[in-house]
Amino acid sequence: MKRKYSCPRIVSVVLAFCIIFLIGCSKDDGVELDENGDVIDPKPDSQIVSGNPALNQFLITSKDETLYTVDTQTGQETAIYTFPDLTDFELIADYDNGTIFITADDNSMNALSVSNKNFLWERPMLEFDFSSNGLTPTTCIDGVCYASGGTGVVVAADQITGDLKWYYTSDEDGELDNVLAENSTPIIHGDKVYVFSDEGFISDLAPFMHVLDKQTGALLQKVELPFEVSGTPVFDNNVLYLPAKNLYAINPDTLDIIWTLEANGVGTPSISNGKLVVNAIPVGQSISSALFCVDIATKNILWQKDTGTDTLWSPLIVQNVVFSNYDKGSSFAFATSGRLFALNLSSGEELWYNEDIVIDHSPVYANGHLFFRGHNLVGDGDTSENVGLLGIDANTGELLWLNSFFRNGSPLIPLVVAENGEFGPSYYRGN
């Protein structure tokens, strides 16, 4: 069985409420705020997003086989739990009410208590199987945790006990041990679970969308897709935005295509204020990528910004600002060299761009700060001390702290736990 450790705590709810109330009813440094306390029209060299960083309690990440919480103000880490040797974790944790939920590469979902560092339960995705191919993060919603294992089997488990509620295999013959079937992270919407399977590691199986009953896992519909999913599908106003080479807006009730943004590759969309922002490779291009902002009502492209090579980053919309990365390319495939920037959502105007910090993945925003693993190119001293987990000011792009303890070990993408919710990248929980 798996063992254990613990984490930081907590800020005054009354003080945080008062700060939020004051922000929502005033101007800050001459910047216009709306009734929600959001910056109305962000400008360069000024406050571009409102938010109280004191609401952030801790973030969750990992190094090697150990899960950690990290103080969001200082970057100081605290060990929570150590798994068996050579155990890796998948992409990002989930969190709810004091419990961390994590997928491990022994083909299992796991639950751990933050406060007392107890290991609560583990749920194999039918069978234990040491492989990272095809594993998805755990998503917990409405008392149930969902994930897909390395054999193409989706498992739903009780969030409190880990007891198996149902399972579903995306293998076309219904097999449970066919490693050729792989799924993307299950998306939960309404009373359905959406599973997207692709051809897997070495097979030529067609990609499919599987629509399952949320309570039983029974297959309701199965639709062959023209291309495999290339980002995380997103629901907004009961429209499914499906990135699969092109971006398809789909009516989930009829599965009719409403409109299409044609591309030569498209990543995870982010949607807010009637606008959709997505990183894509334009039609006719094979390497260069761009960030597109689309007016959902008119389907018109409002602006477009070059984002370097063909890494399809996941942009993040916060209030009236877009945070994303410009990739400067590399000398070998699958390596990234991202530079973080902020844009005005309405105009595409650049608000700031940080040339001095390399970001390894799409950013995580929480209450005025951004968090990610990366490299400070202008840091002093030993180069190895300039790589690790970073926190920066979302209003300026300036470095706040860097914890070089996380420079190695394939750390999880940060998940920030705050008094006002949990914050991950744009694809966290399919949002």
Helices and strands as residue ranges (DSSP letters): H 13-24, G 53-55, E 56-63, E 66-70, E 77-82, E 94-96, E 99-104, E 108-113, E 119-124, E 139-141, E 144-148, E 153-158, E 164-169, E 182-183, E 187-189, E 192-198, E 208-213, E 219-224, E 234-236, E 239-243, E 247-250, E 257-261, E 270-272, E 275-280, E 290-295, E 301-306, E 316-318, E 321-327, E 338-344, E 350-359, E 364-366, E 369-376, G 383-386, E 387-393, E 399-403, G 404-406, E 415-418, E 421-423, G 428-430
